[in-house]
Amino acid sequence: MPLDQPETDLSDKEVLLIEINGDQITASSKPITINQLTDVINDFTVEFSDKKVIKIVSTRDTGYDLHLRVIDLANATFDEHRNKLAQEKFSTEYSALSAQQKQEIDDTIPKNIIISEPQ
């Protein structure tokens, strides 16, 4: 999905909004800890779809380290899913796949992460 697609095209079920305000994190308006974030993303991505998007929004008073940690966890969760599927389909790690095989995995598990400018 292009990053410039209007957000109005997405329903609440298609967007996981992760908000970071200082040292507090919410996912879909529910307070969570950084340790719960991977589980929240896994629950959201149980069924992958082109339209599922993780949107990360930080406030200006959010520390750089926490902001990066949230982004890294979101990316790592998708990478784990892609690696698992690569193992199931091709009996090898995602990183060892051919470009065509990687594209097949990427099409099945699209990594749609939007990182908004700090507010």
N, C-alpha and C positions, 0 to 999 in steps of 0.2 A: 504494500500500500504506500503510495507517495506520502511523504511527510506533510505536504501542503494540502492534503485532502481535508475539507471542512469537517470539524469535529461533530457538527450537527448530523452527519451521516451515520454516526455511531450511537448505538444504544448503550445503556448502563451495563448491560450484560457483556458488551464487547470491549469495555474499557476498564482497566484496573488503574484507578487513580491513586498514586502514591505521593503523598504530600509530606515534605520535610520542613518543619518550622523550628528552627534552632536545633535542639536535640530531641525533638519529638517527631515521631513518624506516625502517619495514619495511612491506612489502605482502605479505600472506599469509605472514608469518613470514620473508620474504626481505629482507635489507638492500638498500635502494635509496637513490639520491640524489634530491634535489628535482628535478633535471633529468630523471630517468628517470620521474617520476611520471605525466606526461601519457601516455607510451607504455604504461605499466602499465595505466592506466585505459582507454586505447583498446583494448588487447588484451582486457581484461575485458568491454568493452561492444561487442565486434564484433557480437554478436547481442543485441539488446535484448529484454527481457522484463519483465513487471510484477514478477517476483520478484527480479530482480537488484538488489542493494543495495550501496552503498559505505558502509562503517561507518568513521568516523574516531574514533580513541581517542587521547587525549593524556595524558601524565603531568603532574603539577603543576609540574614543573621545566621544562616545555617553554615556550619563549618565545612570547609572544603573536604576534609577527610570523610565525614559522614556522607556528604553528597556523593563522593566517588565510591564509597563502600556500597551504597544503595545501587548505584549504576552497575558496579561490578557484580553484585549478587544477582541482579536481574539478568545480566549477560551470562553469568555462570549457570543459572538455572536453565536457560535455553540451550547452552552448550551441553549440559548433562543430558537433556532430552535428545538432542541431536546425536550425541555419542551413543546413547542407548539404542536408538533406532539404527544407527550404522552397524552396531554389533549384531542386532537382530537380522538386518537385511543382508549385510555383506561380511559378517564375521570379522570385522576389523574396526579400529578406532576411526572416528570421523576424520581426524587429521591425515590419515593414510589413504583416504579415498581419492579417486580420480575426480577431476572437475565435474564430469557428468554425474557421478554418483553423489557428490556434494550438493549439486543443484537439485537432485531428486530429493535428498533429505531436507534441504532448505525450502523446497516447495511444500513439503509435508509439514514442516515445523518452521513457519516464517518467524523471524525475529523482528517484531514490530515494537520498537521502544521509541517513545518520543520524550525528549528531554527539553522542558520548557525553560526559558530564561528566568533567572531568579526574580521574584516579585518583592 
